[in-house]
Amino acid sequence: MTKPSHGLSRRRFIQSTAALAAGLPALASGFALGDEKKVGANDRLGLGFIGVGKQNRGHLDHFLGQKEVQVLAVCDVDTTRRDNAKKAVESRYAEQVKSGAYKGCSDYNDFRELLQRKDIDAVVIATPDHWHAIPVIEACKAGKDIYCEKPLTLTIHEAKTLIDAVRNNKRVFQTGSQQRSEGTFRQACELVRSGRIGKIKAVYVNVGSPSKPCDLPEEKMEPGLDWDRWLGPAPKRGYNSVLSPRGVHDHYPNWRNYREYSGGMMTDWGAHHFDIAQWGLGMDESGPVEIIPPEDPKAERGLRYIYANGIEVVHAEEYEPGKKVRGVAFIGTDGKIFVDRGFLASDPGEIIKTPLGEKDVHLFKSPGHQRNWLDCIRSRERPLCDVEIGARSVTVCHLGNLAYWNHKKLKWDPSKWQFVNDAEADKWLDRERRDPWQLPKL
């Protein structure tokens, strides 16, 4: 038998040999060890999946169809979801080999065991929001490249920490705000940034409400679920199926509605639409400087973000009385642009019908969100929705929630990642975590 080459671990050699025997290309060596050399066109990247609920099952199905990757492991605290994902991987790969059988996907309850594997080059993380920061930091320290779902974090401190973790470890990181890879949103932002609607006066974003404290009653435990690990850094509480539904194909979980795990629709859809507002304003490396809640402390709409250039971004259902916002509405001195999924319109209509000129702003045309990530793993360039973009956009959402929850006007310094002369508000930048799930040291 041929000996493993220098730098190729025994486990990776065994995996590569098994892959070749099964008719799959050999895995590339060196990536999980932090090697920054570009990947060869015929190399296959080893992938692991952390959290395999509905969202990551969609990613899993996509990546199983990509010839340059091989899914090696899945992780979930729910036995049913974990077993189902493992079966899906092995069934798909079995179709590609003569024997019709394939047993090359490991499954884990603890994501840290998956991250220890040297043959896994990159991970796709789609856990609940309160379980994003810790696996991302650990993945960075383990030398893995990362695709992590939005909303990127549960707190502002986590958002800044993830930027530092990715930069310190030179990782390729894609935030799952896939609207940046959709043509309608790119075109809208190009037109806005090219001055087609004149000077921007305001942007209206129509997303749902902030989250609330969890008040769900305790139910009988779901068989096969590691509930204590599902809670992780969140406060201890009894199980409820709303948070982690039974079965693989049950309804989407509604942990998004509860503050302990998410920021509600303000962060869920906000991480999409406020992200587009940031993109259209050219604020990917910054954010608002003032956040003003509505006068009514019970109101869940009407909050205003003020940027340093005077532009307002408003969380509202209407941009004018009787005129509902569909997604995001950019309002300028010479016109308006409206954009949502599968929808692009302008007033006057000629704005979106007139092609961009050579001197206009042309943003990166994505080949697809997952594809862009894979391409950047090879080139070591930053993807379209790099970690700082995801962190800045979710911070806009968090700032809004903090203003709503505390009914307080806030002044924010986006360059320093802290509030301006407000010690009370600075305490809201992060939350207590339940032991032993503290943020890892960078």
Solvent accessible surface area in square Angstrom, and as a share of the most:
residue,aa,sasa,rsa
1,M,205,0.91
2,T,111,0.64
3,K,174,0.74
4,P,56,0.35
5,S,74,0.48
6,H,191,0.85
7,G,47,0.46
8,L,33,0.17
9,S,40,0.26
10,R,181,0.66
11,R,124,0.45
12,R,6,0.02
13,F,31,0.13
14,I,87,0.44
15,Q,36,0.16
16,S,10,0.07
17,T,58,0.34
18,A,56,0.44
19,A,0,0.00
20,L,109,0.54
21,A,93,0.72
22,A,22,0.17
23,G,62,0.59
24,L,6,0.03
25,P,56,0.35
26,A,38,0.30
27,L,10,0.05
28,A,4,0.03
29,S,60,0.39
30,G,12,0.12
31,F,15,0.06
32,A,5,0.04
33,L,107,0.53
34,G,26,0.25
35,D,56,0.29
36,E,71,0.32
37,K,152,0.65
38,K,151,0.64
39,V,15,0.09
40,G,34,0.33
41,A,95,0.73
42,N,137,0.70
43,D,48,0.25
44,R,9,0.03
45,L,0,0.00
46,G,0,0.00
47,L,0,0.00
48,G,0,0.00
49,F,0,0.00
50,I,4,0.02
51,G,8,0.07
52,V,1,0.01
53,G,23,0.22
54,K,69,0.29
55,Q,81,0.36
56,N,0,0.00
57,R,43,0.16
58,G,44,0.42
59,H,13,0.06
60,L,0,0.00
61,D,65,0.34
62,H,66,0.29
63,F,0,0.00
64,L,7,0.03
65,G,47,0.45
66,Q,40,0.18
67,K,172,0.73
68,E,30,0.13
69,V,1,0.00
70,Q,2,0.01
71,V,0,0.00
72,L,0,0.00
73,A,0,0.00
74,V,0,0.00
75,C,5,0.03
76,D,12,0.06
77,V,25,0.15
78,D,1,0.01
79,T,49,0.29
80,T,60,0.35
81,R,30,0.11
82,R,31,0.11
83,D,70,0.36
84,N,46,0.24
85,A,0,0.00
86,K,58,0.24
87,K,142,0.60
88,A,24,0.18
89,V,0,0.00
90,E,16,0.07
91,S,54,0.35
92,R,81,0.30
93,Y,4,0.01
94,A,16,0.13
95,E,136,0.61
96,Q,90,0.40
97,V,20,0.11
98,K,215,0.91
99,S,93,0.60
100,G,49,0.47
101,A,64,0.50
102,Y,22,0.08
103,K,177,0.75
104,G,19,0.18
105,C,4,0.03
106,S,39,0.25
107,D,52,0.27
108,Y,36,0.14
109,N,49,0.25
110,D,16,0.08
111,F,12,0.05
112,R,98,0.36
113,E,88,0.39
114,L,0,0.00
115,L,10,0.05
116,Q,131,0.58
117,R,8,0.03
118,K,105,0.45
119,D,0,0.00
120,I,0,0.00
121,D,1,0.01
122,A,0,0.00
123,V,0,0.00
124,V,0,0.00
125,I,0,0.00
126,A,16,0.12
127,T,20,0.12
128,P,20,0.13
129,D,3,0.02
130,H,8,0.04
131,W,17,0.06
132,H,1,0.00
133,A,2,0.02
134,I,7,0.04
135,P,1,0.01
136,V,0,0.00
137,I,0,0.00
138,E,48,0.21
139,A,0,0.00
140,C,1,0.01
141,K,95,0.40
142,A,35,0.27
143,G,10,0.10
144,K,2,0.01
145,D,1,0.01
146,I,0,0.00
147,Y,2,0.01
148,C,0,0.00
149,E,11,0.05
150,K,25,0.10
151,P,4,0.02
152,L,1,0.01
153,T,2,0.01
154,L,20,0.10
155,T,6,0.04
156,I,4,0.02
157,H,80,0.36
158,E,8,0.03
159,A,0,0.00
160,K,66,0.28
161,T,15,0.08
162,L,0,0.00
163,I,15,0.08
164,D,45,0.24
165,A,0,0.00
166,V,1,0.00
167,R,67,0.25
168,N,100,0.51
169,N,43,0.22
170,K,143,0.61
171,R,18,0.07
172,V,7,0.04
173,F,0,0.00
174,Q,0,0.00
175,T,1,0.00
176,G,0,0.00
177,S,3,0.02
178,Q,53,0.24
179,Q,1,0.00
180,R,2,0.01
181,S,23,0.15
182,E,54,0.24
183,G,37,0.36
184,T,39,0.22
185,F,0,0.00
186,R,42,0.15
187,Q,62,0.27
188,A,0,0.00
189,C,0,0.00
190,E,9,0.04
191,L,2,0.01
192,V,5,0.03
193,R,89,0.32
194,S,27,0.18
195,G,42,0.41
196,R,58,0.21
197,I,0,0.00
198,G,20,0.20
199,K,154,0.65
200,I,25,0.13
201,K,115,0.49
202,A,14,0.11
203,V,0,0.00
204,Y,42,0.16
205,V,0,0.00
206,N,28,0.14
207,V,7,0.04
208,G,18,0.17
209,S,31,0.20
210,P,22,0.14
211,S,5,0.03
212,K,101,0.43
213,P,78,0.49
214,C,22,0.13
215,D,106,0.55
216,L,29,0.14
217,P,93,0.59
218,E,131,0.59
219,E,65,0.29
220,K,170,0.72
221,M,84,0.38
222,E,6,0.03
223,P,110,0.69
224,G,44,0.42
225,L,16,0.08
226,D,47,0.24
227,W,15,0.05
228,D,65,0.34
229,R,53,0.19
230,W,11,0.04
231,L,0,0.00
232,G,0,0.00
233,P,11,0.07
234,A,5,0.04
235,P,77,0.49
236,K,130,0.55
237,R,51,0.19
238,G,20,0.19
239,Y,2,0.01
240,N,2,0.01
241,S,23,0.15
242,V,41,0.23
243,L,1,0.00
244,S,2,0.01
245,P,8,0.05
246,R,90,0.33
247,G,30,0.28
248,V,25,0.15
249,H,153,0.68
250,D,57,0.29
251,H,107,0.48
252,Y,122,0.47
253,P,28,0.17
254,N,67,0.34
255,W,21,0.07
256,R,51,0.19
257,N,59,0.30
258,Y,16,0.06
259,R,71,0.26
260,E,40,0.18
261,Y,1,0.00
262,S,0,0.00
263,G,4,0.04
264,G,1,0.01
265,M,54,0.24
266,M,0,0.00
267,T,1,0.01
268,D,17,0.09
269,W,92,0.32
270,G,0,0.00
271,A,3,0.02
272,H,12,0.05
273,H,7,0.03
274,F,1,0.01
275,D,1,0.00
276,I,0,0.00
277,A,1,0.01
278,Q,1,0.00
279,W,9,0.03
280,G,1,0.01
281,L,23,0.11
282,G,40,0.38
283,M,35,0.16
284,D,29,0.15
285,E,132,0.59
286,S,33,0.22
287,G,5,0.05
288,P,1,0.00
289,V,50,0.29
290,E,33,0.15
291,I,0,0.00
292,I,30,0.15
293,P,17,0.11
294,P,23,0.14
295,E,168,0.75
296,D,77,0.40
297,P,89,0.56
298,K,179,0.76
299,A,29,0.22
300,E,89,0.40
301,R,70,0.25
302,G,30,0.29
303,L,0,0.00
304,R,84,0.31
305,Y,0,0.00
306,I,29,0.15
307,Y,4,0.02
308,A,87,0.68
309,N,87,0.45
310,G,51,0.49
311,I,19,0.10
312,E,47,0.21
313,V,1,0.00
314,V,15,0.09
315,H,0,0.00
316,A,14,0.11
317,E,79,0.36
318,E,81,0.36
319,Y,36,0.14
320,E,64,0.29
321,P,128,0.81
322,G,68,0.65
323,K,99,0.42
324,K,143,0.60
325,V,2,0.01
326,R,125,0.45
327,G,6,0.06
328,V,0,0.00
329,A,0,0.00
330,F,0,0.00
331,I,19,0.10
332,G,7,0.07
333,T,79,0.46
334,D,94,0.49
335,G,9,0.09
336,K,41,0.17
337,I,0,0.00
338,F,25,0.10
339,V,0,0.00
340,D,26,0.13
341,R,84,0.31
342,G,75,0.72
343,F,51,0.21
344,L,36,0.18
345,A,29,0.23
346,S,16,0.11
347,D,74,0.38
348,P,66,0.41
349,G,31,0.30
350,E,111,0.50
351,I,17,0.08
352,I,42,0.21
353,K,156,0.66
354,T,70,0.41
355,P,111,0.70
356,L,41,0.21
357,G,35,0.34
358,E,172,0.77
359,K,204,0.86
360,D,36,0.19
361,V,50,0.29
362,H,108,0.48
363,L,31,0.15
364,F,106,0.44
365,K,148,0.63
366,S,17,0.11
367,P,79,0.50
368,G,25,0.24
369,H,8,0.04
370,Q,33,0.15
371,R,66,0.24
372,N,7,0.03
373,W,0,0.00
374,L,0,0.00
375,D,57,0.29
376,C,7,0.04
377,I,1,0.00
378,R,36,0.13
379,S,34,0.22
380,R,49,0.18
381,E,111,0.50
382,R,157,0.57
383,P,8,0.05
384,L,21,0.10
385,C,0,0.00
386,D,10,0.05
387,V,0,0.00
388,E,33,0.15
389,I,26,0.13
390,G,4,0.03
391,A,0,0.00
392,R,22,0.08
393,S,3,0.02
394,V,1,0.01
395,T,6,0.03
396,V,2,0.01
397,C,0,0.00
398,H,14,0.06
399,L,0,0.00
400,G,0,0.00
401,N,1,0.01
402,L,16,0.08
403,A,0,0.00
404,Y,18,0.07
405,W,63,0.22
406,N,59,0.30
407,H,77,0.35
408,K,56,0.24
409,K,112,0.47
410,L,1,0.00
411,K,106,0.45
412,W,6,0.02
413,D,33,0.17
414,P,17,0.11
415,S,92,0.59
416,K,134,0.57
417,W,23,0.08
418,Q,78,0.35
419,F,2,0.01
420,V,62,0.36
421,N,154,0.79
422,D,27,0.14
423,A,78,0.60
424,E,95,0.43
425,A,0,0.00
426,D,49,0.25
427,K,158,0.67
428,W,56,0.20
429,L,29,0.14
430,D,44,0.23
431,R,78,0.29
432,E,173,0.77
433,R,39,0.14
434,R,56,0.20
435,D,104,0.54
436,P,106,0.67
437,W,21,0.08
438,Q,84,0.37
439,L,35,0.17
440,P,23,0.15
441,K,179,0.76
442,L,94,0.47
